[in-house]
């Protein structure tokens, strides 16, 4: 079943479909909450059936700065970027949300969106209406606690990004990113997107990122493969 949503501005009409998600029983490691009332993404299980999926093409907007805050979104596939226009007239990426990420959480307590959200490429998101989500959180303390834990994890990730932006050296900024995203082996970093995406996340031009990675590889600091970067052991003196 599909339906169309009225837009406040002249934009392409996109089609939606209702979609549910299985509920699982789990223990959230950050909150310690246990129960079958929580879904995999930290949202109340009762909200899953109320989610509305939306398919996006590159450049499609979920919302613009100042639009009425109708609810929050979860990225199911692809990447959606939260953006604003800087004082120099250039678009600035505030956050790049990938599969599993929740975005526009502030919309739950604000009458309008504080930035724009645009698809970086083909993407699918799920929309959760504000009123229904708030009602579900009020009625279920365990679900509310799990939702808060999810928000806390996002705050931690954002603090890491802010710390990265305060590192002036491009090479040290890359080192910081690698250290924060290393895998279980302590050396391998799997890149979720392209190097251009990584450059945007680090606040570097893609030319600067390519150049520094090439220098680090030439110096024996890292080894680059298709979608992997491996930190090589330090050379003994």
Secondary structure, DSSP 8 states (H G I E B T S, - for coil): -EEE---SS-----EEEE----B--EE-TTT--EETTBBTTSSBGGGGGG-EEEEE-TT-EEE-TT-B--EEEEEEESEEEEEEE-TTS-EEEEEEEETT-EE-GGGGG-SB-SSEEEESSSEEEEEEEHHHHHHHHHH-HHHHHHHHHHHHHHHHHHHHHHHHHT---HHHHHHHHHHHS--TTSSEEE-SS-HHHHHHHHT--HHHHHHHHHHHHHTTSEEE-SSEEEE------
